[in-house]
């Protein structure tokens, strides 16, 4: 799961993070203001978190940007680069601000309307989620318990709540149990024993996945449904 990995500094998507770090250290080094322990602990701690897990880059940015601006302002003042403040905006600036806000608001509304449109949602779901397979489950109602793909756990909780999922996307809640799932999903030695241990009678996984191939040859299992995206097996 990529967000729990360390940042990939070879990827361009990480370059803004690198730029922020370089700018922060550069501004702090050139500024006359003291980089006190509070700022050091805040930026150093969140920087360490960001290096451990990519998902924490956003947390580091929230902390680092105000600190960067604090020191950058002093650095610019040293060179006489200051912007004169105005007590109030001119009529032209006010009209421009209103026009910009209206333009952004209109763009957000158009984008949101397109994203939440039922046809758009249905199309996006059909591309990556087992919509047709779940429709079969809801119609045929084969008996569980269920073993499901990690990628589809959240959707199954929503679309077929009568089947408690084996696992879903909340990795941090499952802990070591994730290894149990992986051993089974990848059809590693001993996978039938896991299905037996949890009394699994129904399996929905990706077509052509390792477990799909294993179940095709396993005695006592029948393929009840298949399409290009998903397969369903019953015991």
C-alpha positions in Angstrom: 0.0 0.0 0.0 1.8 3.0 -1.3 0.8 5.6 1.3 2.4 3.4 4.0 5.7 3.2 2.1 8.6 5.7 2.4 8.5 8.4 -0.3 10.0 7.5 -3.7 12.5 10.3 -4.4 12.9 9.1 -7.9 9.3 10.0 -8.7 8.4 13.5 -9.8 5.4 13.5 -7.5 7.9 13.7 -4.6 9.8 16.7 -5.9 7.5 19.3 -4.3 8.2 17.7 -1.0 11.9 17.9 -1.7 11.6 21.5 -2.7 9.7 22.4 0.5 12.4 20.8 2.6 15.2 22.6 0.8 13.4 25.9 0.9 12.7 25.5 4.6 16.3 24.8 5.5 17.6 27.5 3.2 15.3 30.1 4.7 16.1 29.1 8.3 19.8 29.2 7.5 19.7 32.6 5.9 17.3 34.2 8.4 18.4 36.2 11.4 15.6 34.7 13.5 16.4 31.9 15.9 15.1 28.4 15.0 13.9 27.6 18.5 13.3 24.2 20.0 9.5 24.4 19.4 9.9 24.9 15.7 12.7 22.3 15.5 10.6 19.6 17.2 7.6 20.4 15.1 9.4 20.4 11.7 11.9 17.7 12.7 9.2 15.4 14.0 6.8 15.7 11.1 9.8 15.5 8.7 10.7 12.2 10.2 7.1 11.0 10.0 7.1 12.0 6.3 10.2 10.0 5.6 8.7 6.9 7.2 5.3 7.0 5.5 4.4 9.0 2.4 0.9 9.8 3.8 2.5 12.1 6.4 4.0 14.5 3.8 0.7 16.5 4.1 1.2 16.7 7.8 4.7 18.0 7.4 3.6 20.6 4.8 1.0 22.0 7.2 3.7 22.5 9.8 6.5 23.5 7.5 4.9 26.2 5.4 4.2 28.6 8.2 7.7 28.1 9.5 9.1 28.7 6.0 7.1 31.9 5.6 8.2 33.1 9.1 11.9 32.8 8.2 11.5 33.7 4.5 9.9 37.0 5.5 12.9 38.0 7.6 15.3 36.9 4.9 13.6 39.1 2.3 13.5 42.0 4.7 17.3 41.7 5.1 17.6 42.5 1.4 15.0 45.3 1.4 12.4 43.1 -0.4 9.2 44.1 1.3 5.7 44.7 -0.1 4.0 47.9 1.0 0.7 47.1 2.7 -2.5 49.0 1.7 -5.2 49.9 4.2 -7.9 48.9 1.7 -8.2 47.6 -1.8 -9.2 49.8 -4.8 -12.5 49.4 -6.5 -10.8 47.6 -9.4 -9.1 45.2 -7.1 -12.4 44.5 -5.3 -14.1 43.7 -8.6 -11.2 41.4 -9.6 -11.3 39.6 -6.3 -15.1 39.0 -6.6 -14.7 37.8 -10.2 -11.9 35.4 -9.2 -14.0 34.0 -6.3 -17.0 33.6 -8.5 -14.9 31.8 -11.2 -13.4 29.4 -8.7 -16.8 28.7 -7.1 -18.4 28.1 -10.5 -15.5 25.7 -11.4 -15.9 23.8 -8.2 -19.7 23.4 -8.7 -19.3 22.2 -12.2 -16.6 19.7 -11.2 -18.6 18.4 -8.2 -21.7 18.1 -10.3 -19.8 15.9 -12.8 -18.2 13.8 -10.1 -21.3 13.0 -8.2 -23.5 12.4 -11.2 -25.0 8.8 -10.9 -23.9 7.8 -14.4 -20.3 8.9 -13.7 -20.2 7.0 -10.3 -21.7 3.9 -11.9 -19.1 4.0 -14.7 -16.2 4.4 -12.3 -17.4 1.6 -10.1 -17.9 -0.8 -13.0 -14.3 -0.3 -14.1 -12.7 -1.4 -10.8 -15.3 -3.0 -8.5 -17.2 -6.3 -8.9 -20.6 -4.6 -9.6 -22.0 -7.5 -11.6 -20.6 -10.1 -9.3 -22.2 -8.5 -6.3 -25.5 -8.3 -8.2 -25.3 -12.0 -8.5 -24.6 -12.4 -4.8 -27.6 -10.3 -3.9 -29.8 -12.3 -6.2 -28.6 -15.9 -5.6 -27.7 -15.4 -1.9 -25.2 -18.3 -1.7 -24.3 -19.2 1.9 -21.3 -17.7 3.6 -19.0 -17.1 5.4 -17.2 -15.0 2.8 -13.6 -14.7 1.7 -13.1 -11.5 -0.4 -10.4 -9.5 -2.1 -8.8 -6.8 0.1 -9.5 -4.3 -2.7 -13.2 -5.0 -2.6 -13.9 -5.2 1.1 -15.2 -1.7 1.4 -17.5 -2.0 -1.6 -18.9 -5.3 -0.3 -19.7 -3.7 3.0 -21.7 -1.1 1.2 -23.2 -3.2 -1.7 -23.7 -6.6 0.1 -23.9 -5.9 3.8 -25.5 -9.3 4.5 -22.1 -10.8 4.0 -19.5 -9.8 6.7 -16.2 -9.3 4.9 -13.1 -11.3 5.6 -11.0 -8.1 5.2 -11.2 -4.5 4.0 -9.0 -1.5 3.3 -8.5 -0.5 7.0 -5.0 -2.1 7.1 -4.1 -0.6 10.5 -7.0 -2.3 12.2 -6.2 -5.8 10.9 -2.6 -5.9 11.9 -1.0 -9.4 11.7 -4.3 -10.8 10.3 -3.3 -9.2 7.0 -0.6 -11.9 6.7 -3.3 -14.5 7.0 -5.2 -12.9 4.2 -2.1 -12.6 2.0 -1.1 -16.2 2.4 -4.6 -17.2 1.3 -5.1 -14.7 -1.5 -1.7 -15.6 -3.0 -2.5 -19.4 -2.6 0.6 -20.0 -0.6 1.1 -23.5 1.0 -1.6 -24.1 3.6 -4.3 -21.8 2.1 -7.0 -24.5 2.2 -6.5 -24.8 6.0 -7.2 -21.1 6.4 -10.5 -21.4 4.6 -11.4 -24.4 6.7 -10.4 -22.7 9.9 -12.8 -19.8 9.3 -15.5 -21.9 7.8 -15.4 -20.1 4.4 -18.0 -21.3 2.0 -18.0 -18.4 -0.5 -15.1 -16.7 -2.2 -15.0 -13.6 -4.4 -11.6 -12.5 -5.8 -10.1 -11.1 -9.0 -10.3 -13.2 -12.1 -6.9 -14.8 -13.0 -5.6 -14.2 -9.4 -3.5 -16.9 -7.7 -6.5 -18.0 -5.5 -8.7 -18.2 -8.6 -6.3 -20.6 -10.3 -6.0 -22.6 -7.1 -9.7 -22.9 -6.5 -10.2 -24.1 -10.1 -8.3 -27.2 -9.3 -9.3 -27.6 -5.7 -11.8 -30.4 -4.8 -15.1 -29.3 -3.3 -15.2 -25.9 -4.9 -17.4 -24.8 -7.8 -17.2 -21.7 -9.8 -20.6 -20.1 -9.5 -19.9 -16.9 -11.4 -17.2 -15.3 -13.6 -16.7 -12.2 -15.6 -13.6 -10.3 -16.9 -13.1 -8.7 -13.4 -14.3 -11.1 -10.7 -15.0 -14.8 -10.0 -17.2 -16.3 -7.3 -16.6 -19.8 -5.9 -18.9 -21.8 -3.6 -18.0 -24.7 -1.4 
